[in-house]
Each structure stands twice: as structure tokens, then as C-alpha cells.
Amino acid sequence: MTVVLAEPRGFCAGVERAIDVVERSLERFGAPIYVRHEIVHNKHVVDDLRAKGVIFVKEVDEVPVGAVAIFSAHGVAERVEEAAGERGLKAIDATCPLVTKVHREGRRYAEEGYDVVMIGHLGHPEVEGTLGRIPGKVQVISEPEDVAELKVNDPERVAFVTQTTLSVNDTRDVIEALKTKFPAIVGPDVRDICYATQNRQTAVAEMAKHVDMILVVGAKNSSNSNRLRELGETIGIPSYLIADADAMENGWIEGKTRIGLTAGASAPETLVQGVIERLRATYEVEVKSLNVIRENVTFKLPRELLDDAEPSRAAGA
């Protein structure tokens, strides 16, 4: 059996930074450290941090007064920051800088009098955080068909932003539908779409040409991981999303000789290697890397952690 590893895969710079924020906060302030929601969408990462003394909470009112509280990589609404201030918490923001950029763009459009439309999935933590950063009403759509239901004050003053865990591929049809209905609509350049989401999808599309099955390592509640599996299926390759090696089913693999293997942006490399070891327990496995795009993105840590810290590690495997 040949296992083809997609490059890039796994952790992106935003996830690396978020985990660095938590680990360095533990080093500086000691346990317990409180994190609002999962720092990233991966149970293994969350369980590892919990074992080190991190306590995950749903809302900041569960955090003891004066304690250290970290906001997840997905971002939070302004009301969450305000609530943290009211409790005297030492709040550290691990929001991905690309998400923060979306917040700034959306707020600018709203302040300039545009009706703002967000392309994303209602209920996703990033979307909820973004809605809480943009003043006024923001309409959320996810499919081209949703565009017909949009009602705006002035068709000449409409703007859009996108959830970062969606790629150019994911948003193209929706943006085209928006431009058809609102020819004057403004929005971010496609280059502002999350590089990591796009790169991982590009790698899967190329990998699909060389394999007869695809395994995606990632959490079921990870948007970008789900998109990778869906992309493989759309191309016509049987594709499965698995949390780890234990989630594999032998029936998927029977008769397959070339397995494509990738991971969502919040899945650690240890889980990818665990899948390879599980396959090696049954098959003679040759591992080949398919290098599609080289990533060299880094993000600095929050200022609260910068005085004795280096910038976060580079993205990619």
C-alpha cells in the first residue's frame, strides 16, 4: 500500500499561535488557565491542554474573578470582552489575525453605511464572534439560493465578508450570485481568503489525481476538515473524515492500494502519524509526500506574551 501525504496539511499559523498562547500562558501564570470555548476544534488538542491545567468554559461568567481567561482562535463578540473586563479578568486574545482582519473589514463597511452580508455558517463560533463585532444588522448566507431572500436598504451600498474557514472554492458561487443581484457590491479581495483553508483544499484536489481513497484527519465540528472530505467526494474519490486512527473502518481500505492522507487545520501531526502506524499494523506501507504549496506564514503572539517570547512557529507540517 502507498500512502500519499498531502503537503500542506494540519496545523495552520493561526492554530499554532492559539496553542502557543495557551501553553505560554500556563508557563507564565501557572495553572489553572481558563479558555472560553475550545481553543481550536480538536478533541485531542483540548484534552492535552486540559491535562496541563486548562479549564474550558462556555462563558466568561464561569471564570473566577481576577483569573486568566483566553479567547479562542475563532474570535469573540465585543460583549464577551466587556464581560471579561467587568469581572476583572486578565483576558488574552488568541483570535486568529485573519479573523481579526474580517472583523475590521466588516466594521469599516458598516460604519461607511453599507448593508453587510456575511458568507458563512450560522452558529459557527467564528460567525457568532464576527456578528458581535460589526455594528448593526448583518445577514448571514451560505448558499447561492440564499441571495434571493436578501433585503437591503440600498442596492448600491452592499458589502460582504466571509468566514475564514471557507475557501475561494466554497464561496465562489455565492459571491457570483451576490454580484448578479447587487452589481455594485464590494468585498475583500480573494487573496484575503484564509490561505490555509485554500491551500489544504488545493493539495487535496491534486492528491485526488493519484489515489483511490482519501482519509481526512479532523474533528466533526471542524468546518475546514469537513470541506476537505466533501471536496474529495465531489471529485469522485471515496473520502472519510476521521478523528483519529481508531475511527478508521477496515471495510473502507479493502482493495485500496493508494491512500491519500491529509488533516484539517486544527489537527495535530501526531494523529496523522497514528493513522500511518495503524495501516502499517496490517499492510506493508510506503509513504510518499505530495508537495503542492509551501507555507511560510507566521503570526506574532499577543502583546501580553511578547516580552520574552518569539513569534509563533511557521504553519504547515
Salt bridges, closest charged atoms under 4 A:
GLU7 OE2 - ARG9 NH1 3.19
GLU16 OE1 - ARG313 NH2 2.85
ASP20 OD1 - ARG313 NH1 3.18
GLU23 OE2 - LYS52 NZ 3.03
ASP47 OD2 - LYS43 NZ 2.63
ASP47 OD1 - ARG50 NH1 2.89
ASP48 OD2 - LYS52 NZ 3.42
GLU59 OE1 - ARG36 NH2 3.15
GLU81 OE2 - ARG133 NH2 3.07
GLU112 OE2 - ARG108 NH1 3.98
ASP189 OD1 - ARG191 NE 2.96
ASP192 OD1 - LYS101 NZ 2.92
GLU206 OE1 - LYS209 NZ 3.02
GLU206 OE2 - HIS210 NE2 3.28
GLU230 OE1 - ARG227 NE 2.92
GLU233 OE2 - ARG229 NH1 3.92
ASP244 OD2 - HIS44 NE2 2.88
GLU269 OE2 - ARG9 NH2 2.80
GLU277 OE2 - ARG280 NH1 3.34
GLU295 OE2 - ARG200 NH1 2.71
ASP307 OD1 - ARG28 NH2 2.62
ASP308 OD1 - ARG28 NH2 2.53
